Every structure is written in C-alpha cells, then in structure tokens.
Amino acid sequence: MKRRFHLPSLGGARVVILHRPHLTVQALTRQLAAVGLEVLQHWPDLNAGALAADFVFFDADLGHDEQFPWKPGTAPMPMIALIGSEAPGRFEWALNQGADAQLVKPVGDSGVCSALLIALQAFEARRDLAAQIADLRARLADRQTVGARSCCLRRVGAANPKPTASRAVRCLACWRAKWRCWEWR
C-alpha cells in the first residue's frame, strides 16, 4: 500500500528544542521562527508541557534516555536529531530514541523545513503501521477465540447429538467459567 503525502502547512506548530544554550539553538530558532513556528527551548530535560509540542529537536551528541518523559522509541510527536558527532554509538542512540529525521550541526541557514517535513511523514507512516499491526493482532486473537469456540461446540455436539445451538453456547460459557459443564449431566 503506497501512501501519498500531502504537504502540510507548518505555520503555528509548536517546536521544542532539547539542547543546551548554543549558537546551534540560535540558528535553529531563527529558521523556525521564519517559518512561523512557536519555539521553546529546554535543557537538560523535557517537562510535561513538552508533550503538547508538535515537533522535538534533540541533541544527539549529549542526549540521554532520562531526558524524555517517554520510553525510547515511543515519542508522541516527530523527533529530529541534531547530530554533530560521527560516533556510531550516538547514531544508534538517536535512532533508538525514534529520530524521524536528522539535521547536521552546526545548523546553518537551510535544512530545517526539509527535516520537519521528512520527520512528519516518517512519524505518520510509523504511527499508521503501528495501528495496522495492532488491528491485525486483535483480528488474529479473535480468530483464535472463534476457532477454540468452534472446536468446543463440535466436542459438545459429539457428546450429545441433540443439543440446540443456544444450549451449547450456554454450556460452553458455563464450562469456561467453572471448568465443568453441569447442564449436560
């Protein structure tokens, strides 16, 4: 299934920058403000108010798990990693946090809009896939339940060839509740 991405208007979105005070933050804030976004800066932790943000830019070089009020990989909004280091461990950590896009430090005069749009598209695709997986798991569980009920009804029918369907279902419910079917005695 191929999704078609519609280019959204970013104006008015709330952005949180999780980075220590630095020239990178100033350049990033200028670019975000030019696009019409509301910018808040936090360091060293995100507070509960950050959950209302539409995007989070985070420092992948000095970041750590305890900075976020959610488990790694479960951010409720698109995440954009600010990466200045070429250390493989930092890339791995940023990806495990659920980085949907990246912006290389030092941040200059371009790249913010593309990072926002790519992060938004990746986040929406991941969220849609998670919803589809949850739906498929629920449907699979329902099929297993229906299959188990069918087998039990067949066994009940074999023991007593003349039960009505409603009696068989009542018996099955009784059996599940008490582990015995008293009605068939």
N, C-alpha and C positions, 0 to 999 in steps of 0.2 A: 504494500500500500504506500503510495507516494503522497506526501503532504505538500500542499502548496503554501508557501509562506507569504503572508500579506505584510507589507512594510508598515509598521505602526507609527503613530505619532508619539514621540518620546517626551514632548513638552509637558511639564508639570510633574513628571515622575520624581520620586524621592530616591536619592542615592546616598548610601553610607560608604565612607572611605575608612577602612580599618588600617591605618598606617600612622607611624609616628610623625610628628611635625617635620616637614622636609620640603625641599624645592619640588619634589615629585608631586606632593599633595597640592601645592600651589598651582602648578601647571595643569594638573588634572581638574582641579576646582574651576579654573578659568575656562577650560574646554567644556565642562559640564554645564556651567552657568551660561555659556554662549549658546548652547543647545536649548536652554530653558528648563534645566533640571534643578531641583532643590537639593542642595548638598549639605550633609552633616559629616563631621569628622570625629572618629573615636580612636582612642588608643589608651590602654593596651587591650581593653575588652569591649565587646558589644554589649550594650544594655538591652533590657527587654523592649525598649522603644524601637530598636533596630528591626524588630520583627515586622514593623509597618513599612519598611523600605521596599522599594520595587527592585533595586539592584544593590549588590555589595561588591565593592572593590576591596581586595585584601592583600596585604604584604605577604608574599610567598617566601621572602627571604628570612624574615624574623617572626613569622607567624607560628602559632602552636595551637593544638586542639582545644585547649581550655578557653580560648578567646571567643568561641562561638557558643551561643546558648542552645545548640542542637548537636546531634551526633554527626560525626563525619559522613559526608555524602548525602545528608538529608536536609539541606538548606531549603527553606520555603520560598526562595527567590533566586533569580540568576546570580551566579557568583563569577567575578572576574579577577583573576590572579594578576598581581603586579609583580613581575619577575625581573630581577636584576642579576641573579646568580645563575651560573650554568651547572650547579651541583645537582646530580641525578636525584639525590635524596629530597631536595627541595621541590623538584618537579613531581616526584612521586607523592609527596605530602600534599601539594596543591591539587593534584588530580584526585587523591583520596578525599579531600575536602569537598569535591564536587565542582571544581572550576569548570565553568561552561565556556570560558574564553580566557585569553591572556592579553596583557599589554606589557611590552618590554620597557623596563626602566633604563635610562631616565626617560620620562614621558616628555614628549616634545609638543608640537602644535597639531598633531594629527593622530588618528588611530582610535579615538575614543568612541565615535559613532559606530564604526565597524565592530568594535569589541562589544558594545551594547547590543547591537542587532544580532550578532552571532551568538552571544550568550543567551539572549531571549529565545532565539529559535532552538538552540540546543536544550535549554531548560524545558520549553514547552514539549519538545519531542520526547524527552526523558519522562516527563510527567504523564504524557499520553500513553507511553509504553507501559509505565507502572500501573496505570489504571486498566489497561487491556490485560496485563498479566494477572492482576487481582480478579478481574471478571472471569478470566479463563480458569483460574484456580477455584473460584466459587462454583462455576459450572461443573468442573470436574468433581468437586466434592458432592454436588447434587447428584451427579450420575452414579457415583459410588453408593450413595444412600438409596437411590432408586433401585440399583442392581441388588443391593442387600435385601431391600424390602421384597423385591420380586422373588428372590430365592426363598425367603421365609414363607411367602404366600404359597409358593409351589410345594414346600415341605408340609405346610398346614393342610393344603389340598390333598396331598398324598395320604396323610394320616386320616382324614375324614373326607371322603369324596363328595359329601353333600353340603358343605358349608356355603352360606351366602357370602358375597364379597364383603358386605359391611361387618358380618360376624368375624370374618378372617382378619380384617383390618383392626377391629376392636381387640381381638385376641393378640394380634401382633403388638399393639400398643401396650396391652396388659403384660405380655411377655417381656417387652423391653423394660417396663417399669419394675416388675417383680421377678424377672428371670424365670418365670413359670407361667404357663397358660392354664389358669384354673377353669376357664369356661369350657374347655374341651374334655374335661374329666367326666 
